[in-house]
Amino acid sequence: MIVRWKSVVGSLDIVGAAIFAVYIATEAPRLYLALVANLKEKVPHFAGFLFLSLLQLALTIYLTAFQKKRLPLEVILGILDCIFLILEFGYGCVTVQSVVQNKTARFDVELKALLDDDFSDADLDMTTPTPTRRTVPRILASPI
């Protein structure tokens, strides 16, 4: 019985199990961030998605290449997962750049329209100056 227990304990990879648990725990938030980032064009969500993708890529590389005991199927699926994660990261970076350029252009157009609306009002008469009220801070207004 003791010999059997020692062989079971010797075959357990605590680090591999912990890394796999982290991999599973980060998959759902990563997919949620990708979905929200794509639908609502939110740059912080894209950044979170890219960060979690890099984390999962590192975890997948460990589970594929550096784990003590591996099955051939684990190696094949790990390589495929690495390829997909690299492609997701590449397309994610391109998408972030596109979204930032789109939001910047949209901001510039809205700002130009807002400024054009403010200065093209017909009721602004530049010939008569508007009275301005000058306020003096309380510290300077008090007699010394």
SEBA-668581 format. One record per residue (C-alpha): residue in three letters; x, y negated, z negated. Coordinates in steps of 0.001 Angstrom, whole numbers, padded with zeros to 6 digits. Layout:
N
   aa        x        y        z
  ALA        X        Y        Z
...
//
This chain:
144
   aa        x        y        z
  MET   000000   000000   000000
  ILE   002807  -002429  -000865
  VAL   004658  -001595   002339
  ARG   001493  -002297   004316
  TRP   000990  -005671   002562
  LYS   004582  -006736   003267
  SER   004201  -005946   006971
  VAL   000982  -007964   007166
  VAL   002489  -010932   005330
  GLY   005610  -010773   007498
  SER   003544  -010919   010687
  LEU   001522  -013966   009626
  ASP   002687  -017259   011064
  ILE   001507  -019956   008668
  VAL   002835  -022795   010799
  GLY   001164  -021423   013922
  ALA  -002143  -021077   012101
  ALA  -001913  -024644   010781
  ILE  -001064  -025995   014236
  PHE  -003967  -024083   015764
  ALA  -006308  -025507   013108
  VAL  -005134  -029053   013926
  TYR  -005597  -028309   017640
  ILE  -009193  -027166   017058
  ALA  -009923  -030129   014768
  THR  -008716  -032700   017325
  GLU  -010515  -031263   020351
  ALA  -014031  -032569   019559
  PRO  -012934  -036152   018696
  ARG  -010732  -036224   021808
  LEU  -013639  -035241   024053
  TYR  -015972  -037717   022301
  LEU  -013480  -040563   022782
  ALA  -013090  -039650   026452
  LEU  -016860  -039617   026980
  VAL  -017452  -042972   025277
  ALA  -014434  -044530   026983
  ASN  -015648  -043478   030423
  LEU  -019296  -044416   029939
  LYS  -018838  -047735   028123
  GLU  -015385  -048681   029470
  LYS  -013910  -049205   026030
  VAL  -010137  -049563   026056
  PRO  -009591  -048628   022358
  HIS  -011425  -045357   022952
  PHE  -009173  -044704   025943
  ALA  -006151  -045306   023718
  GLY  -007466  -042847   021127
  PHE  -008134  -040288   023831
  LEU  -004617  -040667   025234
  PHE  -003038  -040400   021777
  LEU  -004989  -037242   020945
  SER  -004129  -035807   024368
  LEU  -000417  -036291   023664
  LEU  -000837  -034707   020241
  GLN  -002620  -031720   021739
  LEU   000018  -031405   024428
  ALA   002720  -031135   021751
  LEU   000650  -028588   019829
  THR  -000002  -026552   022967
  ILE   003690  -026528   023859
  TYR   004499  -025189   020401
  LEU   001796  -022529   020555
  THR   002870  -021514   024057
  ALA   006645  -021548   023804
  PHE   007831  -021544   020190
  GLN   005383  -019356   018310
  LYS   006913  -016158   016896
  LYS   004467  -013636   018308
  ARG   002687  -014394   021553
  LEU   000464  -012414   023852
  PRO   000962  -012725   027619
  LEU  -002556  -014154   027939
  GLU  -001685  -016863   025393
  VAL   001308  -017913   027446
  ILE  -000695  -018084   030701
  LEU  -003576  -020007   029123
  GLY  -001154  -022279   027266
  ILE   000589  -023198   030513
  LEU  -002776  -023932   032154
  ASP  -003808  -026038   029166
  CYS  -000514  -027985   029379
  ILE  -001104  -028638   033084
  PHE  -004643  -029888   032434
  LEU  -003521  -032076   029525
  ILE  -000765  -033642   031644
  LEU  -003267  -034324   034441
  GLU  -005783  -035780   031966
  PHE  -003095  -038039   030502
  GLY  -001984  -039233   033948
  TYR  -005509  -039957   035148
  GLY  -006292  -041560   031781
  CYS  -003383  -044004   032115
  VAL  -004482  -044952   035643
  THR  -008058  -045401   034428
  VAL  -006988  -047605   031506
  GLN  -005069  -049880   033876
  SER  -008085  -050064   036190
  VAL  -010496  -050839   033342
  VAL  -008206  -053550   031939
  GLN  -007864  -055183   035379
  ASN  -011638  -054968   035903
  LYS  -012412  -056481   032498
  THR  -009828  -059239   033041
  ALA  -011302  -060135   036432
  ARG  -014833  -060084   034988
  PHE  -013728  -062352   032126
  ASP  -012092  -064792   034547
  VAL  -015245  -064952   036689
  GLU  -017503  -065480   033672
  LEU  -015186  -068135   032245
  LYS  -015043  -069978   035563
  ALA  -018845  -069860   035845
  LEU  -019206  -071120   032281
  LEU  -016778  -073978   032834
  ASP  -018443  -074905   036144
  ASP  -021831  -074992   034420
  ASP  -020532  -077192   031595
  PHE  -018980  -079811   033862
  SER  -021619  -079892   036568
  ASP  -024567  -080988   034397
  ALA  -026360  -083989   035844
  ASP  -027245  -085494   032460
  LEU  -023620  -086176   031572
  ASP  -022865  -089792   032322
  MET  -019184  -090531   032238
  THR  -019556  -094319   032615
  THR  -020946  -095003   029141
  PRO  -018838  -093752   026298
  THR  -020631  -091796   023636
  PRO  -020200  -093094   020113
  THR  -017968  -090887   018070
  ARG  -018112  -090692   014345
  ARG  -014775  -090724   012755
  THR  -014510  -088820   009555
  VAL  -011864  -089557   007004
  PRO  -010800  -086840   004613
  ARG  -011855  -087408   000996
  ILE  -008291  -087517  -000209
  LEU  -007442  -090441   002082
  ALA  -010773  -092246   001519
  SER  -010366  -092531  -002218
  PRO  -008726  -095722  -003479
  ILE  -005282  -095362  -004931
//
